[in-house]
Amino acid sequence: MVENKKEFNWQQYQMSDESVEVNLTVDGEVLTLSTKKMSSVKKQKLISSCYVYGKGTVGFDHEKYGREALKQIVVDAPWGPTNDLFLISLEDSPLTDALATLVPDAFKVIEDAEELKKD
């Protein structure tokens, strides 16, 4: 008797290019943005590019990380492109606080192996 082996479905682990609408509350108003998830590879590449090396020291440019992550994550917004010009023009405000919630934690430690399967 020949067994039918179930073929491994590698496609289920690929990221889709579909965007998702996210609603953020800013000063009591709802702001709707289209976003897409950042892949693990892109996140690691971004993290690597944000290290700052000095004389015997290593630092991390959190501001650059947040700005670059938002440029990748936000694909459609009322202000148009989410680019350096727009992001640098923002002052500290409830809008910047709301946008910061979209940025994945650069150094989140995953303690549960089940979390790895979801990524």
C-alpha positions as protocol buffer text, in pm:
chain_id: "A"
residue {
  index: 1
  type: MET
  ca { x: 0 y: 0 z: 0 }
}
residue {
  index: 2
  type: VAL
  ca { x: 138 y: 345 z: -97 }
}
residue {
  index: 3
  type: GLU
  ca { x: 96 y: 618 z: 161 }
}
residue {
  index: 4
  type: ASN
  ca { x: 10 y: 966 z: 46 }
}
residue {
  index: 5
  type: LYS
  ca { x: 253 y: 1195 z: 220 }
}
residue {
  index: 6
  type: LYS
  ca { x: 122 y: 1536 z: 302 }
}
residue {
  index: 7
  type: GLU
  ca { x: 346 y: 1790 z: 133 }
}
residue {
  index: 8
  type: PHE
  ca { x: 498 y: 2054 z: 359 }
}
residue {
  index: 9
  type: ASN
  ca { x: 317 y: 2385 z: 310 }
}
residue {
  index: 10
  type: TRP
  ca { x: 601 y: 2637 z: 328 }
}
residue {
  index: 11
  type: GLN
  ca { x: 376 y: 2911 z: 189 }
}
residue {
  index: 12
  type: GLN
  ca { x: 194 y: 2942 z: 519 }
}
residue {
  index: 13
  type: TYR
  ca { x: 513 y: 3089 z: 664 }
}
residue {
  index: 14
  type: GLN
  ca { x: 556 y: 3361 z: 405 }
}
residue {
  index: 15
  type: MET
  ca { x: 451 y: 3713 z: 488 }
}
residue {
  index: 16
  type: SER
  ca { x: 172 y: 3852 z: 280 }
}
residue {
  index: 17
  type: ASP
  ca { x: 203 y: 4192 z: 120 }
}
residue {
  index: 18
  type: GLU
  ca { x: -150 y: 4280 z: 226 }
}
residue {
  index: 19
  type: SER
  ca { x: -202 y: 4590 z: 432 }
}
residue {
  index: 20
  type: VAL
  ca { x: -417 y: 4609 z: 743 }
}
residue {
  index: 21
  type: GLU
  ca { x: -614 y: 4910 z: 862 }
}
residue {
  index: 22
  type: VAL
  ca { x: -520 y: 5030 z: 1208 }
}
residue {
  index: 23
  type: ASN
  ca { x: -715 y: 5287 z: 1408 }
}
residue {
  index: 24
  type: LEU
  ca { x: -520 y: 5506 z: 1648 }
}
residue {
  index: 25
  type: THR
  ca { x: -685 y: 5744 z: 1891 }
}
residue {
  index: 26
  type: VAL
  ca { x: -518 y: 6085 z: 1896 }
}
residue {
  index: 27
  type: ASP
  ca { x: -667 y: 6353 z: 2123 }
}
residue {
  index: 28
  type: GLY
  ca { x: -1003 y: 6174 z: 2117 }
}
residue {
  index: 29
  type: GLU
  ca { x: -1012 y: 6153 z: 1736 }
}
residue {
  index: 30
  type: VAL
  ca { x: -967 y: 5834 z: 1536 }
}
residue {
  index: 31
  type: LEU
  ca { x: -682 y: 5823 z: 1286 }
}
residue {
  index: 32
  type: THR
  ca { x: -700 y: 5537 z: 1033 }
}
residue {
  index: 33
  type: LEU
  ca { x: -378 y: 5415 z: 873 }
}
residue {
  index: 34
  type: SER
  ca { x: -296 y: 5128 z: 638 }
}
residue {
  index: 35
  type: THR
  ca { x: -3 y: 4930 z: 774 }
}
residue {
  index: 36
  type: LYS
  ca { x: 192 y: 4619 z: 692 }
}
residue {
  index: 37
  type: LYS
  ca { x: 395 y: 4395 z: 917 }
}
residue {
  index: 38
  type: MET
  ca { x: 773 y: 4420 z: 907 }
}
residue {
  index: 39
  type: SER
  ca { x: 942 y: 4085 z: 842 }
}
residue {
  index: 40
  type: SER
  ca { x: 1192 y: 3949 z: 1092 }
}
residue {
  index: 41
  type: VAL
  ca { x: 1470 y: 3982 z: 835 }
}
residue {
  index: 42
  type: LYS
  ca { x: 1391 y: 4349 z: 767 }
}
residue {
  index: 43
  type: LYS
  ca { x: 1365 y: 4417 z: 1140 }
}
residue {
  index: 44
  type: GLN
  ca { x: 1705 y: 4258 z: 1208 }
}
residue {
  index: 45
  type: LYS
  ca { x: 1863 y: 4447 z: 918 }
}
residue {
  index: 46
  type: LEU
  ca { x: 1717 y: 4773 z: 1052 }
}
residue {
  index: 47
  type: ILE
  ca { x: 1840 y: 4699 z: 1404 }
}
residue {
  index: 48
  type: SER
  ca { x: 2190 y: 4632 z: 1270 }
}
residue {
  index: 49
  type: SER
  ca { x: 2192 y: 4964 z: 1084 }
}
residue {
  index: 50
  type: CYS
  ca { x: 2098 y: 5154 z: 1401 }
}
residue {
  index: 51
  type: TYR
  ca { x: 2403 y: 5061 z: 1605 }
}
residue {
  index: 52
  type: VAL
  ca { x: 2638 y: 5353 z: 1659 }
}
residue {
  index: 53
  type: TYR
  ca { x: 3004 y: 5279 z: 1724 }
}
residue {
  index: 54
  type: GLY
  ca { x: 3228 y: 5523 z: 1908 }
}
residue {
  index: 55
  type: LYS
  ca { x: 3565 y: 5511 z: 2076 }
}
residue {
  index: 56
  type: GLY
  ca { x: 3529 y: 5181 z: 2259 }
}
residue {
  index: 57
  type: THR
  ca { x: 3153 y: 5219 z: 2295 }
}
residue {
  index: 58
  type: VAL
  ca { x: 2846 y: 5089 z: 2118 }
}
residue {
  index: 59
  type: GLY
  ca { x: 2513 y: 5268 z: 2125 }
}
residue {
  index: 60
  type: PHE
  ca { x: 2176 y: 5233 z: 1961 }
}
residue {
  index: 61
  type: ASP
  ca { x: 1999 y: 5512 z: 1771 }
}
residue {
  index: 62
  type: HIS
  ca { x: 1640 y: 5462 z: 1891 }
}
residue {
  index: 63
  type: GLU
  ca { x: 1517 y: 5768 z: 1702 }
}
residue {
  index: 64
  type: LYS
  ca { x: 1649 y: 5635 z: 1371 }
}
residue {
  index: 65
  type: TYR
  ca { x: 1502 y: 5291 z: 1445 }
}
residue {
  index: 66
  type: GLY
  ca { x: 1156 y: 5435 z: 1513 }
}
residue {
  index: 67
  type: ARG
  ca { x: 1163 y: 5661 z: 1207 }
}
residue {
  index: 68
  type: GLU
  ca { x: 1283 y: 5388 z: 969 }
}
residue {
  index: 69
  type: ALA
  ca { x: 1037 y: 5134 z: 1110 }
}
residue {
  index: 70
  type: LEU
  ca { x: 743 y: 5372 z: 1060 }
}
residue {
  index: 71
  type: LYS
  ca { x: 850 y: 5435 z: 701 }
}
residue {
  index: 72
  type: GLN
  ca { x: 826 y: 5061 z: 637 }
}
residue {
  index: 73
  type: ILE
  ca { x: 511 y: 4994 z: 840 }
}
residue {
  index: 74
  type: VAL
  ca { x: 279 y: 5282 z: 742 }
}
residue {
  index: 75
  type: VAL
  ca { x: 181 y: 5234 z: 377 }
}
residue {
  index: 76
  type: ASP
  ca { x: -109 y: 5481 z: 355 }
}
residue {
  index: 77
  type: ALA
  ca { x: -192 y: 5778 z: 576 }
}
residue {
  index: 78
  type: PRO
  ca { x: -393 y: 6101 z: 552 }
}
residue {
  index: 79
  type: TRP
  ca { x: -69 y: 6304 z: 531 }
}
residue {
  index: 80
  type: GLY
  ca { x: 59 y: 6114 z: 228 }
}
residue {
  index: 81
  type: PRO
  ca { x: 394 y: 5935 z: 233 }
}
residue {
  index: 82
  type: THR
  ca { x: 542 y: 5857 z: 571 }
}
residue {
  index: 83
  type: ASN
  ca { x: 892 y: 5981 z: 499 }
}
residue {
  index: 84
  type: ASP
  ca { x: 1176 y: 6160 z: 677 }
}
residue {
  index: 85
  type: LEU
  ca { x: 1040 y: 6505 z: 592 }
}
residue {
  index: 86
  type: PHE
  ca { x: 705 y: 6426 z: 751 }
}
residue {
  index: 87
  type: LEU
  ca { x: 841 y: 6244 z: 1056 }
}
residue {
  index: 88
  type: ILE
  ca { x: 1107 y: 6505 z: 1135 }
}
residue {
  index: 89
  type: SER
  ca { x: 845 y: 6781 z: 1108 }
}
residue {
  index: 90
  type: LEU
  ca { x: 642 y: 6634 z: 1395 }
}
residue {
  index: 91
  type: GLU
  ca { x: 681 y: 6776 z: 1742 }
}
residue {
  index: 92
  type: ASP
  ca { x: 641 y: 6562 z: 2051 }
}
residue {
  index: 93
  type: SER
  ca { x: 266 y: 6521 z: 2071 }
}
residue {
  index: 94
  type: PRO
  ca { x: -13 y: 6267 z: 2112 }
}
residue {
  index: 95
  type: LEU
  ca { x: 35 y: 6190 z: 1738 }
}
residue {
  index: 96
  type: THR
  ca { x: 400 y: 6091 z: 1786 }
}
residue {
  index: 97
  type: ASP
  ca { x: 302 y: 5886 z: 2092 }
}
residue {
  index: 98
  type: ALA
  ca { x: 33 y: 5704 z: 1891 }
}
residue {
  index: 99
  type: LEU
  ca { x: 269 y: 5636 z: 1599 }
}
residue {
  index: 100
  type: ALA
  ca { x: 530 y: 5499 z: 1840 }
}
residue {
  index: 101
  type: THR
  ca { x: 286 y: 5223 z: 1939 }
}
residue {
  index: 102
  type: LEU
  ca { x: 318 y: 5082 z: 1584 }
}
residue {
  index: 103
  type: VAL
  ca { x: 697 y: 5038 z: 1609 }
}
residue {
  index: 104
  type: PRO
  ca { x: 798 y: 4684 z: 1709 }
}
residue {
  index: 105
  type: ASP
  ca { x: 1023 y: 4660 z: 2015 }
}
residue {
  index: 106
  type: ALA
  ca { x: 1379 y: 4628 z: 1885 }
}
residue {
  index: 107
  type: PHE
  ca { x: 1498 y: 4415 z: 2176 }
}
residue {
  index: 108
  type: LYS
  ca { x: 1193 y: 4216 z: 2279 }
}
residue {
  index: 109
  type: VAL
  ca { x: 1296 y: 3883 z: 2424 }
}
residue {
  index: 110
  type: ILE
  ca { x: 1063 y: 3601 z: 2333 }
}
residue {
  index: 111
  type: GLU
  ca { x: 1044 y: 3369 z: 2630 }
}
residue {
  index: 112
  type: ASP
  ca { x: 774 y: 3140 z: 2497 }
}
residue {
  index: 113
  type: ALA
  ca { x: 867 y: 2917 z: 2203 }
}
residue {
  index: 114
  type: GLU
  ca { x: 506 y: 2932 z: 2083 }
}
residue {
  index: 115
  type: GLU
  ca { x: 560 y: 3302 z: 2008 }
}
residue {
  index: 116
  type: LEU
  ca { x: 832 y: 3207 z: 1759 }
}
residue {
  index: 117
  type: LYS
  ca { x: 589 y: 2995 z: 1561 }
}
residue {
  index: 118
  type: LYS
  ca { x: 353 y: 3291 z: 1515 }
}
residue {
  index: 119
  type: ASP
  ca { x: 620 y: 3511 z: 1350 }
}
